[in-house]
Amino acid sequence: MHRDVAPGVVTEATVTWDNSNDDASEDYTTEYEYQTPDGRTFQATSTANFTGKYKADDDYDEDTDPPRRIRVEYLPEIPSISRIKGLNGSVLDGIIWVTFTAVILALLFGFGIFAIKIGIRESKGEYFPVSSNGSDMY
């Protein structure tokens, strides 16, 4: 799926620590806005649970407060669907991955059922009939 890239700016960024269980995690929430080449401006929120940093423009400085310049990937057909370039996969990527996995599993399951049916038929002699005297009919 083709994505276009537009310049954007982080308007607010927060980190929330969750150490309520044995696996402490960091939840990043980033609010950002971007402008498409046709001049439309969009606002979005990105949430992630990861330890990496997003890729920003060359003048990105981790120690500065928003606004930070970033690159935003968006779908040209539906520009309101976007993500910060360089972040882990988006919801759309997740949907594509789940669909792909489901199709592969369905194909493997179908092949397995087909193989079992063939095996049962062969064990009953339906594919390779044997004459009553035990010799091949052909």
Buried (B, 14 or more C-beta within 10 A) or exposed (E): EEBBEBEBBBBEBEEEEEEEEEEEEEEBEBBBBBBBEEEEEBEBEBEBEEEEEBEBEEEBEEEEEEBBEBBBBBBEEEBEBBBBBEBBEBEBEEEEEEEEEEEEEEEEEEEEEEEEEEEEEEEEEEEEEEEEEEEEEE
